[in-house]
Amino acid sequence: MNLKDILNYRRAVRLYDETQPIETEKVRECLEFAQLAPTSSNMQLWEAYHVTDKSVLAKLTEACLSQSAAKTAQQMVVFVTRQDLYKERAKAILEFEKGNVQRNSPSERQAKRIKDRETYYGKLMPFLYRRCFGLLGWVRKIMVLSIGLFRPIVRQVSEAEVRTVVHKSCALAVQTFMIAMAEKQYDTCPLEGFDSKLVKKALKLPSDTEINMIITCGIRKEGGIWGERFRVPFEEIYHQV
Ligand SMILES: Cc1cc2nc3c(=O)[nH]c(=O)nc-3n(C[C@H](O)[C@H](O)[C@H](O)COP(=O)(O)O)c2cc1C
């Protein structure tokens, strides 16, 4: 299938063929492809829980309000945001970037580039991703408003806005995963109709994690796609400027 075929093949499938298993290794490979999705500042603040265990699937089905897409799923993948890992991630990127600069930058530029990355990942990212009951967001907002009087600046710095940034990046990984699955003619349905407390309990997740989306997986059964695909006219969403 070419890209157009794959994108047309991917549909939200609500009923899977329970007699047709899918290969765990292939789903895992699609998750490796999902990791190639871009993330803001390359922070990679997400994780995927690939659920194949029947007892956990049953718990997740209940958490997904017993929707048919969950009830008949062969496997599920729970995408989780991990803003709490910002320090570890920033440290790992900084270490990698230092080597990256040394390997790929002209020697006269290396010191400056390493210093820039130390400022970005050593100071700015930890300051941006840190949370403290919404208060740090206000501090950042005030700083940005002041600096923004004199020059262009990223203004989405409140705790709610940064949380959105983390979910945006995670959703790109989710879509990459679903496209990779479609390429293998494996079906998926993205779900946000779930009880996040029950999902976290089923997966024993730390309290400060958030569930981005649950993707149910399997092979479509007849009637698994609920009718024709609807999209608003392209002209309504396309604006050439
Ligand atoms: C973030 C998100 C949440 C969704 N949640 C659900 C859900 O809880 N239950 C469901 O049956 N479909 C859910 N869907 C699937 C959409 O209804 C579906 O993608 C949309 O109708 C378009 O159909 P298509 O994916 O076949 O093109 C969700 C999709 C997205 C992107």
The ligand as an SDF file (V2000), in Angstrom:
LIG
                    3D

 31 33  0  0  0  0  0  0  0  0999 V2000
   -8.7430   11.5710   20.5850 C   0  0  0  0  0  0  0  0  0  0  0  0
   -9.7630   10.6170   20.0460 C   0  0  0  0  0  0  0  0  0  0  0  0
  -10.6430   10.0000   20.8940 C   0  0  0  0  0  0  0  0  0  0  0  0
  -11.5810    9.0710   20.4190 C   0  0  0  0  0  0  0  0  0  0  0  0
  -12.3740    8.3990   21.3050 N   0  0  0  0  0  0  0  0  0  0  0  0
  -13.2020    7.4440   20.8570 C   0  0  0  0  0  0  0  0  0  0  0  0
  -13.9360    6.6700   21.7820 C   0  0  0  0  0  0  0  0  0  0  0  0
  -13.8480    6.8080   22.9910 O   0  0  0  0  0  0  0  0  0  0  0  0
  -14.7800    5.7280   21.2750 N   0  0  0  0  0  0  0  0  0  0  0  0
  -14.9000    5.5040   19.9250 C   0  0  0  0  0  0  0  0  0  0  0  0
  -15.6620    4.6120   19.5400 O   0  0  0  0  0  0  0  0  0  0  0  0
  -14.1840    6.2410   19.0360 N   0  0  0  0  0  0  0  0  0  0  0  0
  -13.3380    7.1850   19.4630 C   0  0  0  0  0  0  0  0  0  0  0  0
  -12.5720    7.9030   18.5690 N   0  0  0  0  0  0  0  0  0  0  0  0
  -12.6580    7.6000   17.1340 C   0  0  0  0  0  0  0  0  0  0  0  0
  -13.3400    8.7080   16.3320 C   0  0  0  0  0  0  0  0  0  0  0  0
  -14.7040    8.7490   16.6030 O   0  0  0  0  0  0  0  0  0  0  0  0
  -13.0410    8.4770   14.8500 C   0  0  0  0  0  0  0  0  0  0  0  0
  -11.6690    8.5220   14.6500 O   0  0  0  0  0  0  0  0  0  0  0  0
  -13.7520    9.5010   13.9740 C   0  0  0  0  0  0  0  0  0  0  0  0
  -15.1220    9.3050   14.0060 O   0  0  0  0  0  0  0  0  0  0  0  0
  -13.2920    9.4460   12.5240 C   0  0  0  0  0  0  0  0  0  0  0  0
  -13.4400    8.1590   11.9660 O   0  0  0  0  0  0  0  0  0  0  0  0
  -12.2130    7.3910   11.2640 P   0  0  0  0  0  0  0  0  0  0  0  0
  -11.1350    7.2510   12.3250 O   0  0  0  0  0  0  0  0  0  0  0  0
  -12.7720    6.0370   10.8520 O   0  0  0  0  0  0  0  0  0  0  0  0
  -11.7490    8.1960   10.1290 O   0  0  0  0  0  0  0  0  0  0  0  0
  -11.6530    8.8090   19.0330 C   0  0  0  0  0  0  0  0  0  0  0  0
  -10.7520    9.4530   18.1650 C   0  0  0  0  0  0  0  0  0  0  0  0
   -9.8120   10.3250   18.6640 C   0  0  0  0  0  0  0  0  0  0  0  0
   -8.8230   10.9670   17.7220 C   0  0  0  0  0  0  0  0  0  0  0  0
  1  2  1  0
  2  3  1  0
  2 30  2  0
  3  4  2  0
  4  5  1  0
  4 28  1  0
  5  6  2  0
  6  7  1  0
  6 13  1  0
  7  8  2  0
  7  9  1  0
  9 10  1  0
 10 11  2  0
 10 12  1  0
 12 13  2  0
 13 14  1  0
 14 15  1  0
 14 28  1  0
 15 16  1  0
 16 17  1  0
 16 18  1  0
 18 19  1  0
 18 20  1  0
 20 21  1  0
 20 22  1  0
 22 23  1  0
 23 24  1  0
 24 25  2  0
 24 26  1  0
 24 27  1  0
 28 29  2  0
 29 30  1  0
 30 31  1  0
M  END
$$$$
